[in-house]
Each structure stands twice: as C-alpha cells, then as structure tokens.
Amino acid sequence: MRFADRIKALLGFGPGNPELFEELSDLLIEGDLGAALAYKVAEELREACRTKGLSAPALIRAELKLVLGRYAKTIYIEPKAGVLNIFLILGVNGVGKTTTCAKLADYYRRNGLAKGVILAAGDTFRAAAIDQLKIHGQRLGIRVVAQGPGSDPGAVLWDAVDAARADGADLVIADSAGRMHTRTDLMRELGKMDKIVTGRAGDANYRRLLVIDSTTGQNGLRQAETFGSAVAIDGVVLTKHDSSAKGGMAISLAKEFGLPTAFVGTGEAYRDLEAFNLDSFLEEFIGAGP
C-alpha cells in the first residue's frame, strides 16, 4: 500500500481510535518527517480535532493538511530577463545532480524562460560527470563548457560566463563536485566558485539549488546541513519523487533549515521535472487527492 493510502486509511477511523495520533506520528516518521516534527504535527492535529470537534475523515485530513502546510515552504526560481543568470547546482554524488542540470536547462528553454543556455561541467572530480553532461548537451542541442578531469571548477565556471556573453546566452547552469573529503574542502571549492560569480558577473542573478534524493530519508538533512554551511542555498530540487518516495523530506528541510523546495523530479526523461506545487504535494502526501 502506498504511503498516502496508509495515511488516508488511518485517518478514516476518526479520532475515536484511541491510538490514532500515536500511530499517525509513527507513520509520519516513516514518511521522512523526523521524530520531533512528526510528534508535534500529531499533537497539533489532536488538539485541533478536540477544539474544533472534528470527526469526519475528510475534515481530519483537511486539518492535517493545514498543520503540515505551516511547516512546508516553496519557492519558484526562474531566470530574470535582461541580466545574466547563473544557477549553481549542488548535491552529493548519486542524487541525479548532473541530470538535473540538463532537466533544468530543458525546462527553462522549453517554457521560454531562457533565450540561450550554457551548461558548465563543474564536477571535474568525476570524468563520468563531464562526459554525462556532454551527452545531455548533445541530445538537447545545448553548448557545454568543460575542461579535463581534475581541472579547476572555478576556471570552468569562468569560461562558461565568458561563453554566455559571447553567445548572447542568458543562463548558465553549472554542475559542481558532489564528493568532498571534508567540509573544509567543500567550503573551499564552493567559496571559490562564489568568488568567480561575484568577481566576474557581480550583476548576475545568482541562485544555488541543492539536489536531494527523495528516497534518502533523514540523511538528506545532513546533506543540507553540510552544503548549507558552505554556501547559502536558495532552494531544493527533490529527485526520484515517485511511488517509492514518501516526500516528507520537503517538509523536514523547511522546518529544520528554512529551505524551500523549488522543483520535483519524477522520472528519467527531461520533461520529468516539475515546479514544486505545495498544495498538490500536501494533497498527495496525506491521500486527500483523487
């Protein structure tokens, strides 16, 4: 049974079930909310049911949606017209970061939000990442700026900014290394890329998006904490958000770090990337949708 169906089935018993809220907190923990937040949500729902006299399952689900909605956050990130836009894509290896770069490029171009896009292969620690981004560029007909494995990621970004100006492109999407041996290394590399943007394109619309695998569970919070200590994160892209992902990570990231979710990846195809819709997400999460 899907997670949302389990939530729906549990709430269908109504508050007359003495173990309802305890079982709900356990289920929310399974849904990646984290223990503290899961207990808090369950207690807030219990109190709302008591004070408002809620007993119908549909009303209880609607109240749960309101409670969860107080903790979740969303943001829509798009290129600004008339300036150079630089989007730095962050995340550990294996979360779909490089593919997300290509998906974002396709999304913005297809929706008329970017006239020209440059992909920058800034994950120079993995030769496979460079090759993968080049393949995406060929398939999409988008220029990829790259250097050899082990080269300076900052130099790649520098070249990409120059290429964007030469080509008249208004959006640079830069991949970045996903594996750093220590937090100090991470901060140094990302700090260097930040300086390239401020020094080379100080008037650019500069955004940093953190990619997290929806199926990672609470480990996603540790990733957010590590990257957040190195650079200011503007929004999150949740990948692999299909039937196997519960989705509570979006709420946990907002509650713990104030991080809003910007996009959700639902499959492997380029078009399997959607702007995060909080209302639809909550409906799906609690089984209140169709």
NORBELVEN-V898957 format. One record per helix or strand. SS is the DSSP state (hx for helix, st for strand). FROM is the first residue (numbers start at 1). TO is the last residue. Records with the same first field share a line. If there is no record, write none. Layout:
SS = FROM-TO  FROM-TO
This chain:
hx = 3-11  20-30  35-52  57-69  97-110  127-140  153-167  183-200  219-230  249-257  278-286
st = 74-74  85-90  117-120  143-145  171-174  205-213  235-239  261-265  273-275
